[in-house]
Amino acid sequence: MSHLPPPSGPPREGIAPVVSVPPTPLRIRPWPFLLGAMAIAVLATVGVLASTWSLPRIQYFHDAYVAWSEPIPDDVAAIAQATGMSVEGELIYRASRPAIEDDDDFNEHCSIEGGAVLGCYYQGKLYVYAVTDERLAGTVEVTAAHEMLHAAYERLSADEQARIDGLVAEAIAAIPEDDPVYEDLALYPEYQLADEWHSRLGTEFADLPPALEEHYAVYFDDRAKVVELHVQANAYFTELQAQIDALVTEIDALDPVLDARIAAYEAAIVDYNADVDAFNGRNESGYYTSEAQFNADRNALVARGDALDAEYAAIDAEITRYNDLVAQLTALDADYADLYSALDSSDDQETISP
């Protein structure tokens, strides 16, 4: 989910030279008294209204106009309620002209390199990749809410952004260093981090400082809804990752033990074969004059051979278990890759690399 900086505008045109023309005669058309009075009243009203305008107020009326004049599909609109957006959050969401798009259109609007991209907020418009895999249910909704917060952040004044950035920094300081979010955020350029953290915290973290919760309450009546959807959307990934981690741990622990056991068995086989050769040599040379001594040495070698056979069977069983674990890990890796491909809009297009 990325917030793209707006592209630089076209070069400004030069100023045309002033051409001297003959002065136009001033023509006065007297206004009737009634029209003049009405004009004065209108001007007075405009003056009063103009004195109350501010950039946030202008933005609000712009958002309201766009939301009213450009209705969005019902399924796209339903995301606002599903994610617990407030009236203001939904207004910003609708005013951002949200679109849920298949790979071709999405990649055209959000062509960002560096891994799977789920959404972007670009030039005042909000785009979400249409993730349809049922195992990832909730992804579209969380992405839409995430991008709405980018639009909300953009609407903050510079002073308000600075204040919120401070609150966000305090919240980040409480997140454990091994949290996967840090790995994700490492992909973002420095100038996007504050904005991206603002969207991440608002949609992915349940327990935030009161002042930051108060800020997000402007955009969400029930922020727990979007956080729950985030957990749901990542549940299958989390389960797969836990299984993969457990298998890797087991394989890594078994590997050196199995290697040592095989090495010990091979050394024992060398010693055993040498002792068998020595025993046979003694027997052929007439060394044994006592049947009891012959049987004792022979039985000892047979017992060692049986023990080595048992060790071989045990090692073979461990090798089979090891190979089964590796096969399970390979299958889980394939499942993980398949699941990830459902998030990657570029994966369906062979000409575009993730």
N, C-alpha and C positions, 0 to 999 in steps of 0.2 A: 504494500500500500504506500504509494508515494505521492508526495506533493511536488508537482513540477513548478519551477519558477516560470513566470510568464515570459514569453519571448520578447525580445526587444522590438520596439515599434519601427515602422518605416522611417526612412530619413525625412526630415522636415523640408518642405519646399522653401525656396528662396522667396523673398519679399519682392513683389513686382514694383517697378519704378513708378513714381507718381507722374501722371501726364497732366500737363496744365490744360484746363478747359475754361471756356468763358463762364463767368458766374451765372448761375441760374437765378432768375428773378424770384424773390420771395413772394409766394402766393398764400394769402391768408383767407381761410374759409371760416367765418364765424360759426361757433357751435350754438345750437339752440340751448336755451337755459336748462331744460330738463336733461338733455344728453350730457351737458357739461357737469351737472350735479351728479349724475350717475357715474360718470368717469372718475370724478373726485372721490366718490364713495368706494368704487372698486380699487382705486389706487391706495386709498387708506387701508382697506382690508388686506390687500397684498402686502402692504408695509408691515402690518401687525403680524401676519403669518410669517413673513420673511425674518422677522426678529426672533422667531422661535425655532427656525431651522438650525440643524446641526448635522454633521456628517452621519452620526448613527441614525438620526431621524430620517435623513434622505435615504440611507441604506435600507431602513425598515420599509419605507414606502416603495422603494424599488423592488425589494424582495416580495412584498405583498402583491405588487402588480404582476411580477413574473409568475408567482404561484397561482394567481387568479387567471392570468391570460394564457398560460401554457400548462394545462392540466397534464398529469402524468398517469400512466396505466395503473389500474387498481392494485395489481400485485406489487408494483414498485412503491406505491403509496402506503401499502399495508406494512411495509418495513418500519415505518415511523412508530407505529403502535407496538409492533413486535419487539422493538429494541428499547421501548420505554421513553421515547422522545417526548419532550414537553412541547407546548404550543410554539414556543420560540425555536426550539430545535427542529421541529417539523417544518416551520416556515423557511428556515435556512436550507433545510434538506430539499424542499420543493423548489425553492428559488435557485438551487444549484443544478436544476434540470437533470435529476438523476436518471441514468440509463444503465440497464443491465444488459450486457452485450456478449455475443458469441465471439470466438477468437479473432475472426477477421476484423470486425469493427473495433473490438477492444484493442487489439495490437496497433491499429491505426491511431487510436487516441492515446494509448498508454504504452508506447514502444520504449520500454526502459530495460537496459541490460543489467545483469547481475542477479539472476535467479527468478523464480516465479513471482509475478506481480499480480495482485488480486484486485487492485483498484488504484485510481488516481484522481486528483482534483486539479483540473487544468483549465486555465482561462475562465474561471468562474463556473465550470461545469464538472459534474461528478460522474465518474464512470466506474462500473463494477463488473468484474469478469463473472460470467454466468457459470458458476460451479454447480454441476448437476449430480455429482456422485452423492448418493444417500449417506454414505459413511462420513461425509463432510457437511452434513446438514447444519445450517447456522452460519456458514462461512460468508455467504452473500450478505446476510443481515448485518453481521459484525463489520464487514468491510464497508458497507454503506454508512453505518454510524461512524466508523473511523474517519471516512472521508468528509462526512458532515462536520466533524470537529475541525478538520482542516479549514473548511469554509468559515466556521465560527471563529477560529483563530485569526484568519485573515481579516475579519471584520473588527477585531479589537484595535483600539488606538495603540500607538507606540508605547505610551505610558502603561496602559493596561496589559499589553503583551509583556512588558518588562516585569510587572508585578506578578503575573501568572507564571512567567519563566522562573521567578524566584521560588514560588510555591512548588512548581514542578521539580526544581532542583532539590528541594528538601525531601520530596517524596522519593526521588531516585536514590538519595543517600541511604534510604532504609531498605532498598531492594538488595537481597544477597548477591554477592559477586558472581555466583555460579548460575544465576538465573539466565535461561536461554535468550531472554530479551536483549541482553547486552550483545550477544553474537549477531542478532538481527540488526540492531542499531549500528553496529560497526560498518555496515554496508552503506550508510548514509553520509553524505558530505556534511561538514560541520555546520554550514548555514541552515540545514534542514533539521538538525537534531532537536531543537527546542519545539518546533512545530510537530515533529513526529512523536516525540515523547508525550506531548500534550494529547495527541490522539490515542497513543498506546495506553497511557494511564487511564484515560476516560472510558475505554472499552474493554480492557483486559484485567484490571486490578480492582479487587473488591474493597479493600480497606485502605483508604487514603486519609490524609490529614483533614480535619474539619474545614479549614479554609478552602482547600482544594475541592472538597465535596460540595461546598457552598457554590463554588464557581460552576462545577458541572451540573448542579441542580438547575441552573438557568436553561440547560439544553436537554436535561432528562428529568422526567417526573419519577421514573423508577429505573435508575441506572443498573440495578441488580439484574434486570432482564438482559441487557446486552452482555454483561459479564458472564451470566449463565450460558448464553448462546456461544460465547467464546470458549468456555469450558467444553460445551457440547461439540463444537466444531473441531476441537483439538483432541477429543477423547480417544478416537481411534488411533491417531498419531501417537498419543501418550501411551496407550496400551501397547502398540507395536514397539515403541522405543523401549518401554520397560522390559518386554520380552527379549528384544535384541540385546539390551544391556545385560540381562541375566544370563543369556546364552554366551555372550562374549566373556563374561566373568568366569563361567563354568569352563569354557574351552581354554581360556588363558590359564586357569588353575590346573586343569588336567594335562595340558600339553607338556610342561616340564616333568611332571610326575611320570607320565607315560614314556617320555624319552629316557628318563633315568632307569625306569623299570626294564625297558627293552635293552638298554645298554648292559644292565646287570645280568639279564637273561643270556645275552649273547656271550658275555664273559664267562658265565657259568657253563655254558655249552662247550666253550673252548676247553675249560678245565676238565669237564666231564669226559669229553672225547679223549683228552690226553690221558686221563686216569684209566679209561677203558682200554686204550692201546697198551698202557703199561701192564694192566692186569692180564690182557691176552698174551703179552710178551712173557710175563712170568709163567703163565700156565703152559705155554709152548716150550719153555726152557726147562720144564720139570721142577720149577721152583716149589710148587706145592707138593709136600709129602704127606700133608694131613688133609683129609676131606673136609674136616670141620673148618680149618682155616680157609680153604678154597671157598666153601659155601658162605662163610662170614664175609669175605671180601666181595664175592659175587653179589650177595644179597644187599650189601651196602651200596653197590653201584646200581643195582636194580631200583632200590629205594630212591636214590638220587635221580635216576632217569624218570621214575614215576613223578617225582616232585617237579622235575623240569617240564614234563608233559602237562602237569596241572598248571604250572606257571604259564606255559605257552597258551593253554586254553583261556586262562584268566586274562592274559595280555590281549589275546585275540578278541575276547569279549569287550575289553576296554577300548580297543581300536574300533570295534563296531560301534560302541557307544559314542566315541569321539566323532566318527564319521557321520553318525546320525545327528549329532549336535550341529556339526558343520552343515549338513543338509537342511536342518531346520532353520539355521541362521541364513542360509542362502535363500530359502523360501520366504522368510520374513523380510529379508532385504528386497526381494522381488516385489512383495506386497507393498513395502514402504515406497519403492520406486513407482509402482503403479498408482498408489494413492497420491504421491507427489505430482505425478503427471496430470492428475485430474485438477490440480491447482495451477498448472502451468499452461497459460494460453498459447505459448509458442510451441508446446510439445506436439500439438496437432498439426503444426505446419512445418514440414521438413526443411523449409528454406529459412526458417528463423530459429536461431539457437537460443536456449534460455540464458 
